[in-house]
Amino acid sequence: MIRQVGLLAGSFLLLLLRNVSAQGETTTMPSNSTTPSPGPNIVAIVVPTVVLGLLAILTAVLLFLFCVVKKKRQTEGTYRPSTEEQSGVRSVETPDALKLPKEERLI
């Protein structure tokens, strides 16, 4: 899902930049005009910044939700001992033999 959102955002960004550059080529201003020439295109700077910011926020939210769900699955659940008894699987194994301490001897 994140890959699709990134692909969609990238496609939108390319389409927007293509339209902005096409508009810049078609509009020409007369050289004897008294208006100052425009600086760098603000749209080409703002749009990628906003898109990347939104993607970063979306990624952070999805990562947070993933961690919360993972933590919840670890701490909450159902206990069904009958299924373990039927399958014969034991969760705690008993040791075969306990090691006895060494005998104490006289010096």
GIMOGI-V610164 format. One record per pair of residues at least 6 apart in sequence whose ideal C-beta (glycine too) atoms are under 7 Angstrom apart, sorted by the first residue. I is the first residue (numbers start at 1). J is the second residue. D is the distance in Angstrom with one decimal. If there is no record, write none. Layout:
i = {I & I}
j = {J & J}
d = {D & D}
This chain:
i = {2 & 2 & 5 & 6 & 9 & 9 & 13 & 13 & 13 & 16 & 17 & 20 & 20 & 20 & 24 & 84}
j = {59 & 62 & 58 & 55 & 51 & 55 & 47 & 48 & 51 & 47 & 44 & 41 & 43 & 44 & 41 & 91}
d = {6.9 & 6.7 & 6.9 & 6.6 & 5.2 & 6.1 & 6.6 & 6.0 & 5.7 & 5.6 & 6.1 & 5.9 & 5.4 & 5.6 & 6.7 & 6.8}
